Amino acid sequence: MFKSIAFSAAFLMSVATSLVAQTNINLGGVSVDTSAAIEVAADSLSVDQDTGTAVFVGNVVIGQGELRLSAGRVEVIYAEETSDIARLIASDNVMFVTATEAAEAQNADYDITSGMLTLTGNVLLTQGASAISAERMIVNVTDGTATMQGRVRTVFQQGTSQ
């Protein structure tokens, strides 16, 4: 379900060299074991066989390996041909967390088929004491690249152990 999603210091340093509102970033590092079991916990679940969707609502937490996704609501869309998960649409205070990084936003749309993850609405990405924020972040989880758009702001902590 989850492919390699990583937020490393290399991308933070590349942002420091660019002060434009749209920045291309190279993400590297932590990968998620896509063969690991997927665990989902939520307050409620609704399934619609006709549309091929499942909607988890209330304190949703999805885990695979060391990656955690939490949100108020997550819609799971299945591929018609294979019944595999094709897309996740999360809303209401979305958070992705790994052992070393965290990303939060109001909404997330993860197209598993294309490998594109789009976070929108007050996006905040943290690694240790460093942080970067924008209105939108588009991550290609297949090749580890990302673009942040919309009033990009960053804080770098120098000389501290992370």
C-alpha positions in Angstrom: 0.0 0.0 0.0 2.7 2.6 1.0 5.7 3.0 -1.2 9.0 4.6 -0.3 8.2 7.9 1.4 11.1 9.8 2.9 11.9 13.2 4.1 15.7 13.7 4.6 18.0 16.5 5.6 19.2 16.6 2.0 15.9 18.1 0.8 15.9 20.6 3.7 19.4 21.8 2.7 18.3 22.1 -1.0 15.4 24.4 0.0 17.7 26.7 1.9 19.5 27.6 -1.3 16.3 28.6 -3.0 14.0 31.4 -1.9 11.3 31.1 -4.6 7.7 30.2 -3.9 8.1 27.0 -5.9 11.0 24.7 -5.1 12.0 21.3 -6.4 13.3 19.0 -3.7 15.1 15.7 -3.7 13.8 13.4 -1.0 15.8 10.4 0.0 16.4 8.0 2.9 13.8 6.0 4.8 11.8 3.5 2.8 8.7 1.6 3.9 8.4 -2.1 3.6 5.5 -2.5 1.1 5.3 -6.2 1.9 4.6 -5.5 5.6 1.1 -6.1 6.9 -1.2 -3.1 6.9 -3.2 -2.3 10.0 -6.1 0.0 10.1 -7.9 1.3 13.2 -10.9 3.7 13.1 -14.1 4.5 15.0 -16.3 3.4 12.1 -16.1 1.8 8.6 -18.6 2.1 5.7 -18.1 -0.1 2.5 -19.8 0.5 -0.8 -19.4 -2.5 -3.1 -21.0 -0.7 -6.1 -18.3 2.1 -6.1 -15.5 0.0 -4.8 -14.8 2.3 -1.8 -14.4 2.0 1.9 -14.5 5.0 4.2 -12.9 4.9 7.7 -14.0 7.7 10.0 -12.9 8.9 13.4 -9.4 8.6 14.8 -8.2 6.7 11.7 -4.7 5.3 12.1 -3.1 3.2 9.2 0.3 1.6 9.8 2.7 -0.3 7.6 6.2 -1.0 8.8 7.5 2.2 10.5 5.1 4.5 8.5 1.9 5.8 10.2 -0.9 7.7 8.6 -3.5 9.3 10.9 -6.5 11.4 9.9 -10.1 12.1 10.8 -11.3 10.4 7.6 -9.7 8.1 5.0 -11.4 7.0 1.9 -9.9 3.9 0.3 -10.6 3.4 -3.4 -10.0 0.0 -5.0 -9.0 -0.8 -8.6 -11.8 -2.4 -10.5 -9.6 -4.9 -12.3 -7.6 -6.2 -9.4 -9.4 -5.2 -6.2 -6.0 -3.8 -5.0 -6.0 -0.4 -3.2 -5.6 2.2 -5.9 -5.9 5.4 -4.0 -6.2 6.9 -0.5 -7.9 10.2 0.2 -7.4 11.5 3.7 -8.8 14.6 5.3 -9.2 16.3 8.7 -5.7 16.8 10.2 -3.7 14.3 8.2 -0.3 13.2 9.5 2.4 10.9 8.0 5.1 9.9 10.5 8.2 7.8 10.1 10.9 7.1 12.7 12.7 10.4 11.8 10.3 12.7 10.0 6.7 13.9 10.1 4.4 15.6 7.6 1.1 17.1 8.4 -1.6 18.8 6.3 -5.4 19.3 6.1 -5.7 16.8 3.2 -3.8 14.1 1.4 -4.4 12.3 -1.8 -2.2 9.3 -2.5 -2.6 7.8 -5.9 -0.9 4.5 -5.4 -1.1 3.6 -9.1 0.9 6.6 -10.2 3.0 6.9 -7.0 2.0 10.5 -6.4 1.2 11.9 -3.0 -0.3 15.4 -2.8 -0.6 17.1 0.6 -2.7 20.4 0.7 -3.6 22.9 3.3 -1.0 24.2 5.8 1.6 21.6 5.0 4.3 21.2 7.6 7.2 18.9 7.2 9.6 18.4 10.2 12.9 16.6 10.7 14.5 17.0 14.1 14.5 20.7 14.9 14.2 21.8 11.2 10.9 22.5 9.5 9.5 23.6 6.2 5.9 24.6 5.4 3.9 25.5 2.3 0.3 25.3 1.1 0.9 22.3 -1.1 3.5 19.5 -1.4 3.5 17.0 -4.2 5.7 13.9 -3.7 6.6 11.3 -6.3 7.2 8.4 -3.9 8.6 6.3 -6.7 11.6 8.4 -7.4 11.8 10.4 -4.1 11.3 13.9 -5.6 8.9 16.6 -4.3 7.7 20.0 -5.1 6.5 22.5 -2.5 4.3 25.4 -3.6 2.6 28.4 -2.1 4.5 30.6 0.3 7.3 28.2 1.2 8.8 28.9 4.6 11.6 27.1 6.4 13.5 27.0 9.7 16.9 25.4 10.0 18.5 24.7 13.3 22.2 25.0 13.1 24.7 23.4 15.4 22.2 21.1 17.2 22.2 17.4 17.2 19.2 16.0 15.3 
